[in-house]
Amino acid sequence: MIHISLSTPHVHRKMVKVRVSFSHSEENQIVQLSSWRPGRYEMGNFAKNISHVKAFNSSNENIELRKIEKDKWLISCSANEQITFEYFYCAAELNAGSTYVNSQMLYVNPVNCIPFLPGRANENYTVEILDSYAHLCCGLPHEGNKLFAQNFDELADSPFVASHNREVLSQEINGIHFHANIFGITNLNFERFWNDVRIYTQLQLNIFGEFPVSKYRYLLHFTPYFMHHGVEHNTSTVIVMGQGENFDREDKYNEMLAICSHELFHTWNVKTLRPVEMMPYDFTKENYTQLGYVDEGVTTYYGDLCLRRSGIWNNDLWLQSLEKWLNTHHRNYGRYSYSIADSSVDTWLDGYTPGVPWRKVSIYNEGALLSMILDIELIAATNGRKSMDDVMHQMYQKFAKKNIGYSVNDYWKTLEETGLSNAQEFRKNIAEQAIDYSEYLQKSFNKIGVELVWSPSAIATERLFGFSVDLQLGKSKVTSVCMNSAADMGGLWYGDEILEVDGITVDKNVNFLIEATTTTQLLILRNGVQMELTLHSKPELPIIQQSHISFPENNSLFNYWIGKRNA
């Protein structure tokens, strides 16, 4: 048994005092903190948040302690001693994968602040919260201020919140108990939200036929500033959204539903249906896999698609989602450099940042598009008898239910067996090759009566010269440059600040200043140095385009795709 106690003696310091107590039968003991957390496939290096590390024996005497790796300590101790390992963990950041404390709550993701003992990860854990709180919200069994986990994997995957205030929503769907614990201030319509949760949950349950757990909990944090972040867990999800006062707006409400639907789908896909490289998780190093386009791509696709198929969204909202994915793809020139399979491996290299220009694509965005292509192709190939629903259901039965991981070959073989006879062509040409998806998307859409066309962007800088600008603190910063465009050929680059256009000082709207211009003179600021650039717009040079999608009036395969299916 490993006992953990948590306390916050000085809340304003944003420090959580962690004490780990355990018995030890041999000389010396290694204590290991996780290097990353599931759901975020990059190195977290949580040990950077730790300070004031100490170790004590059963007589409460300090014993020798030495750090031997970035997140590993060696305790010099005698055999058969009771050891306490103590430190402070900085809990100053509130996101869906962090640990955070303020005067109202203690929110803990155990994977980033509670260590394990190598070779003893299967021992039981007890976590005791020493401070007094009115409520304890967690997927783990708990009594009073104590939580119980069968092993470190279960503890690592079970975030919890001890709080003075909360809102509680509860309902039962197909015999499964669902709860939402809500923290912070929001004007979200709870009744509407909880009813829509029931609707998309029922659809997802129908896809897989069962739920991996008997209870599931949403831990929802609302902030007074912008936030959009969610993390999946086996029996729960943590979602941090803001600004809390904006959720009476339809766009923010639908943003909330989309992330909730996404995280619920993860309960099957990733938490139980997992690539073989992550079966089990190794918390000490990178867990490389090319299957990010399934882990996050399929989940991103289904998170939004389930809202359309369940009737929560109409075609207009579904169209907005599709065009966002398409336009994001078109503006990312990494599609010509890195395949989505290789980009999956590289989340471990440069994390979730855009990285250097034109280098990689997103397992979320391109993964959703790849999943959509495969879904439509499967629907068309089987004349509406099969879809990605059947692929995911079969994968769940063959692998997740047997507690074994699946390989890249397993995924594409399942697509073939379900009815997509040319699945290997899509694997080779789209998943494992750097490519623009536009042609494949158009061909797939045509099979269900959807028309996809590309036209010059309505934004002047993008349409005429091939670059995008964002106003950051009142400054016009270049955020995207189209490969081989007038902007690229003229020397404009990411991060440049535009000061003047044709001698006119840029105030706010740089697009207005260059509207209908074929040649323009720019004064820019780059690394503190002012420079003049001349851009020449020419018809033969690439420009930034935007997608336009038209849905058919009446097409049986399209109707099947968006959810009009026979029971």
Buried (B, 14 or more C-beta within 10 A) or exposed (E): EBBBBBBBEEBEEBBBBBBBBBEBEEEEBBBBBBBBBBBBBBBBBBBEBBEEBEBBBBEEEEBEBEEEEEBBBBBEBEEEBBBBBBBBBBBEEBBBBBBBBBEBBBBBBBBBBBBBBEEBBEBBBBBBBEBEBEBBBBBBEBEEBBBBBEBBBBBBBBBBBBBEEBBEBEBEBEEBEBBBBBBBEBEBEBEEBBEBBBBBBEBBBBBBEEBBBEEBBBBBBBBEEEBBBBBBBBBBBBBBBBBBBBBEEEEBBBBBBBBBBBBBBBBBBBBBBBBBBBEEBEBBEBBBBBBBBBBBBBBBBBBBBBBBBBBBBEEEBBBBBBBBBBBBBBBBBBBEBBBBBBBBBBBBBEEEEBBEBBBBBBBBBBBBBBBBBBBBBBBBBBEBEBBBBBBBBBBBBBBBEEEEBBBBEBBBBBBBEBBBEEBBEBBEBBBBEBBEBBEBBBBBBEBBBBEBEBEEBEBBBBBBBBBBBEEEEEEBBBBBBBEEBBBBBBBBBBEBBBBBBEEEEBEEEBBEBBEEBEBBEBBBBBEEEEBEBEBEBEEEBBBBBBBEBEBBEEBEBBBBBBBEEEE
